[in-house]
Amino acid sequence: MTLWYDVSDLTTWTLPHLTGIQRTTVGILNGLVARGADPRLVRFDGPRQEFVSLSVRELPEAVQRHLPGCLAAAGTASAAGLTTCEPTAPPQTARRRRRFFHRDTVFGTSPAAGELRQAFREFKAAARTCRRSFARWARVRCSETATSRLLPASHFGRTTVPRQLPQASSHPGPLAAGDLLLSLGATWPIAGHAEAVAGLRKHGVRAIRMVYDLIPAIKPQWVDEPSARQVTRWVRRVLTESDYVLTISEFSRSEIAAYCEESNLPAPPLAVVRLGDELESADDPHPPLPRFVPRRPFFVCVSTLDVRKNHRLLYDAWQVLASRDTAACPDLVCLGVPHLYVTDLLREIRQDQQVNGRIHFLHGIADTELAWYYRHCAATIYPSRYEGWGLPVAESLGHGRLCLASNATSIPEISSELPAFFDPLDVHGLVALVSRTLHDPDWVRQKESEIRARFKPTPWTYTAGQVMAAAEAAGRATGRTLEAA
């Protein structure tokens, strides 16, 4: 049995850092290579509507930088396609340009200069959000226009005709009967991908796929309507057209089971894997200074700016803290890319003179910068209302730092005792924890000593081992095992 690893959602990656799902797919791939599983890379080719093999060198450079396991194995890898490839250093001019900017030689180091730079970063983030929103609107609008030419006006408002996709190829590509496809990434936006996986299964290929959570399907108030419909269709196909389904927490497992029962879907074979949370930069005793260095005690929130991530609670808490004592109010550094429906919140914070100098939003943060924030913050905060897992909580504990964490959904599964928990709807509960962190150093030292003694970061090789166990279970149905590959 040959193990094929789907990297379809990584082939077009453009950011310099990886976010949650992409970080998971890369981490598991590194773990599989470290365990000697010899995975072969494959991607879905949209124009051809079939899967094709590729080498690690064909992935974007930003992704290759996060694949030390694959790159280290390149010299001994055979047909797996993990060919020799050294991470490419940025051009010298780019390094000089970034260094020139980071040293503040242009704008200076005053608070006004910092606000100007941050406003420019927020403008760029808003422009990206605008482009994505326009693209989604254009797709929906073009679909409506094309449909209106074929149907009478009375048709609209009652049903929606789905957009017709190209017919998936019946050719299995490089995969063969008895092989196994691991598709663990964010493939729901890839037109034709689900149909192609279904076609592979008809040729005897076993498919293991990952459902991280059901948020768009069961919490549509937090996403746009096209995404809710798209992901819901994808979830239903994954749950009914996979030989094995993986998820990332017992909470998500229970949500999937309930969803299958309510939707009259047959429950698939389902296993929970614990995500790895080790960071390469975690052991660096002197991480480099980041682009923004707070001048006051500060807290860090590592999270995409999203409604369900609950940054509104942070804003409310900082309003309370500032109203009590403006001079003693700490800084809050939010590290993450703005997503849907947060524009109004960001505008409120920018215009609120009481807290706008205390709450800072940054994105595009490298792991080395993140390590500095973890090392020097008073504590981290994770206020999310709904999670499939909650990786930043594990990363904070892995750095030995106190985490003020929401007690919602899956988050307590990471560690039920080591974070300081609060109700994500209780602003005064969070304010009390922030105040205690600032004014009770003995409590913080005790908590962090306990964290360092008891929390054991999970290596990606452990996660990969759980994935391999699922692969073996799926492979037994074909009479083949990974050892026979």
N, C-alpha and C positions, 0 to 999 in steps of 0.2 A: 504494500500500500504506500503510495507516494503522498506526502503531506504538502499541500499547496496553501500558501498564505496570501490572502487577498489584501492588496495595498491600494485598491482603487481610489480611496479617499485621500491618500497621501501623494498621489502623482501630480496633483495640481496645487499643492500646499504652497502658500506664498509668505506667510508670517515668519519672522525670524525665530519664534519660539512655538512650542506645541501647547495646545490646550487639552482639556480633559480627555476626550475620546481618542484623539490622535496620540496623546501621551501614553494612553493605555495600549493601543495597537503597537506602537513602537516598543514599549516596555516588554510586552509579551513576546514580540518577535526576538528581541535581544535575549530574553529568558529561554526561549526555545533553542536558539543557537547555542547558548551556554550549556544547555543540557544535552547537546548533541543530537537534536531532533532532525537536523538537516532539512529545514523547510525550503520549499521553492517558491519564489515570488510570482504572483499573477495579478493582473489587473483586468478590469472590464473595459473593452474598447467600444466606445459609443457608436462611432460610424459603422463598425463591422458587426456590432451587436453580439459580441462573443468575448470570451476570456482569452488573453494572450499572456505569455510568459515575459518576464523582464528581469534585468539585473539590478542590483542595488545602485549601480552608477546611473541608472535612468531615473532615479528618484531625485526630487529637488535637493539642492545642496543644503537647504535649511533642514531637511529631514535627515540627510546623511549624517549631519553633525550629531544627531541623537541616536545613531546606530553604531555605537562602539563595538557591540557584540558581533554584528554582521561584518563590520570592517576588519575586526581582528581575525575573524575566521576566513577572510577572503583568500588568504594564501593556500588554505587547505580545502576550501569548498570546491565541489565538483560541479555537477549540473545544476546545483541549486541557484546559480546565478549570482552568488554573493562574491562578485569579482573584486579585485583589489581596487581600493579607492581611498585616497586620503582626503580628509575634510579640507575644503578649499578655504584658504584665508581670504578675508576681504581685501580688495585692492588697496594699495597703499594710500591712494588719494582718498578713498572712503574712510580709512582709519584716521587719516589726518583731519578730515572734515568733522568726524564725530568727536575726536579729541579736542579740536578747536571749539566746538560747540559746548562740550561738557565742561571745559575750563572757564566757561562764562566770559570769554574774552570779548564777546560781541556785546552782550546785554548787561554785563555786570552781575553782581551778586545781591542786589537789593531785593526786598520783598516784592517791590513793583515789577522787577525783572522776572522774578519767579512766577508771578501771576501772569505776566505776558506770555512766557514760554508755555505755561500750563493751558492758557486760553487757546494758544495756537494748536497744541496737541488735541484739545477737545474739539476744535474746529475740524481738524483732519479726521478725527473719529466720527464726528457728525456727518462729514462728507461721505465717508465710506458707508455709514448707515443709510444715508440718502440714496446712494447708488444702488445698494442692495434692495431697498424698498421700491425704487423706481423700476428695477429689473423685475421684481415680483409683480408689481402692478402692470407692467408692460406685457408680461406673459399672460396674466389673467385677461387683460383687456384685448389682446390680440386673439385669444381663444374665443372670447365673447363675440368679437367682430366677425371672425370666420364662421362661427356658428349661426350668427344672425342672418348670414347670406343664404343659409340653407333651410332655416326654420321660420315659421310665421311668428310674428311678434307675440301672439298669444301664448306661445310656448314658454317664454321666459317668465321667471318667478315661480314656476312649479317644479321643474327639474333642471339639472345641469348635465350637459353632455360631456363626458370626460374626453380629454385630448387624446387622439389616437397616437400611439407610439409605433415606431418601426417594429416590424416583426423580428423577434429575437432569433438569432441563427440557431439552426438545429445541430450545428457542428460543435462538438465538445471542446474544440481547441486542443491544448496540450494535455488536458486531463483525460483519464481513461477510467473505465469501469473498475471499481474497487478502490480508487483514489479517494482522498478526503480533502475537502475545501474548508479552511478556517476563514470565515468572513466576520470579523469582529469590529469593523469600523462603521463610520457614519455614511452608509450607502443609500439612504432613502432619497437624497436629491438626485441620484444618478438614474436617469431615464433608461429603462430596459434592464437594469441590473437584476431585479427580483425575478423577472421573466427568464433571464439567462440562467440563474441559479436553478429555477424549476426545470429548465431544459437539461442541465447537467445531471440532475437527479434521475431524469428519465433514461440517461445513459449509464446509470449505475454508480455515479459519483455521490458519495455521502457528504452532506453539508452540515457544519456546525456554525451557528450564528449567535450573536450577542444582542440581547435587549437590555440596555442600561437602565431605562425607566420607561414609564408609560405617560409621561407628562403631557405631550401634545394630544394623546388619545383620551385621557381622562380629566385633564385640567386645561381645556382649550382656552380658558380666559387668560392664560399667560402667554399665548402664542397667537400669531396671525392665522386667519381662517385657512388660507392655502396650505400653510405648513401643517396645521392640525389635520386637514384632510389627507395630505400627502403622507405624513408619518403614520396616521391611523391605518391607511391602506398597507403601508410597508409592514407595520407591526402584525397585522392579521396574516399577511403572507409569510412572515418569518415564523410565526407561531404554528402555522399549518403546513409549511413547506420546508421544514428543516428536520434533519435526523436527530439533532440534539440542539437545545437552546441553553445558552449560558446567561447568567445575570450576575449582578455584583453585590447583592445584599439579600438577607433573609426578608427584609421589608419588600424589596422589589419582587422576590419570589412570591410572596403572599399577594401582592398587587396583580401579578400576572395570573396567578391561579384564580383570583376573584374575577378578573376581566374575562378569562376564558369561560368561566361558569356563567357570568351575566350575558356574554355574547354567544353562548351555545357553540363555542369552539372546542374541539378536542384538545385536552391539555397535553402539550408535548413533553418528551423527556427533558427534564430541567435540572440544572446544577448551578450552585452558587460558587463563584470564585472570589477570593479576596484579592483586591488590587494591590500591587506593589506600591510602595511609597518612599523608597530610598531616592535621595537626590545626590548626584555626583558632587555637588558643592557643599553638602552638609558638613563635611569634615574640614573645610577650609577655615583655619582660625583667623585669617585676615582677609575676608572678602573685600573686593575693591569698592570704593565709594560709588553709590548710584548717582543718577542724574539729579535727583532731588534729595537733599539731606535736611530733615526737619531740625529745627532749632529748639524745640521743646520736647518733653516726653511725648511719645506717640504710640498709637495702636495701629495695627495693620489688618486689613481685610483683603484676602486674596480671593477674588471671585469675579466672574463675568458680571457686568452691570445689567441686571435682569430683574423683572418684577418679583419673581418668586425668590430671588436671592435676598430680598428684604432690606435693601439699602435705605428704604424709607424709615425703618426702625432706627438705623444708625443716625440719620439726620435728626429724628425726633429726640434721640438720646443726647446728641450733642447740643441741641437747643436747650435742653434741661440743664446740662452741665454749664453751658455758657451763661445762662440766666442766673445761675447760682453764684458763679465767680468767673467772670470773663478772663481775668488774668491767669487763673489757674487751670483753665480749660485746656486739655491736651490736644495734640494734633491727631487727626485720623487720616491715614494713607490708604486709599482704596486702589488696589492693583487689578485692573481688568478692563476688557474691551466693552464699550457700551453696546447694548443689544436693544431689544424691542421695548418700547413704551416707557423709557426712562428719561426722555427729553425734558418733560415738564419738571421732574424731580431735579435734574441737573440745573435747569434754569432757576428753580427756587433756591437751590443752594448757592449758586453764583450771585444771586441778588440779595441774599440774606447777609447783611453786614455784620450780624452778630457771630456768624459761624463760617463765613466764606473764606476767612483767613486761617481756619483751623481744619477744614476738610479738603483733601487734595486727591485728585484722580489722575492716575498714571496707567499707561498701557504699553505693551511691547517690552516688558521687563524681562531681561535675561535671567537665567538661574543664578548667575553670580551676583547680580543686583538683589535678587530675591533673598539670597542667603544673608546679605548685609541687613536687609530689613528684618528678617527673622532674628538675627543675632542682637540687634540693637533696640528693638521695640519693647515697650512695657509689657505687651501681650498681644496675641492675635485675637480677632473676633470673626466668628462665622455665624451670621444671623439667619441663614436660609430657612424658608418655610417648608420646603419639600426637596428631598434629594434621593437619588438612587444610591449614593454612597457618601461623598463629602471629603474628597481627597485633601483639600487644604487643612482640614483638622488633623489628619494623619501626618501630613508634612510638618505641621507646627509641633506636634508631639515628637516627631522624629528629630527635630532640632532641639528638643529639650525645653521648649518654651510653653508657657501657660497659654491655653486657648479658652476663650470665653465662647462657648458653643451653644447653638440652638439644640433643644432636646427633641426636635421634630424628626419624624420618619426614620431614616436609616442611620442618622448621625451617631446615636449612642452605640451602635454596633462596632464602631471604630474602637472605642474604649468607653466602657460604661461608668468609669470612676475617675479617670485622670483629667478630663476637661472640667471646667467650671460651667455648668449648664444653666440656661435660662429659657424661659418660654418666649418663642419668637414673636408673640403678640404683646409682651409685657415690657414696655419701654422703661418703666421704673426698676424692674428687675435687672435689666442690663445696666442702667445708670448705677445701681448699687454695686454691681461687680466691677465696673470701671473705677468707681471711687475707691473700692477696697484695694484694687490693684495698685492705685496710686499712693494710697495712704497706709497700707499694711504690708511693708516689705517682708516681714517675717513670714506672713502667709504665702506670699509669692515664692519665697525661697523654699519653703516647705513643699509647696505644690510642685515646683520644678525639680527639686531633689527627688521626689517620688516619681515624677515622669521619667527622669533619666535612669532611675533604678528599675522601673517596671515596664516601660514601653519598649518593645522590640520592633524596629521597622521591618516591614515585609519586603524581602527581595523579589524582583520580578521572576527569578528562577522558581520561586515557590508558586507564584501565580501560573507560570508556564507549566509547572508540574500538574496543577489542577486541570489545566486545559488539556494536557496530554492524557490525563485519566479519562476525560470525556471523549477524546479522540479514540482511545482504546475501546471504550464502550461502544462507540459508533462503528469502529472497525470490526468488532466481533460479529456484527450482523452480516459482514461480507466474508467472514472467514479469514481475514487478513489482519495483521498487526503492524504497528510501526517498526518493530524489530525486523519484519520481513521486507521492509522497503529496500 
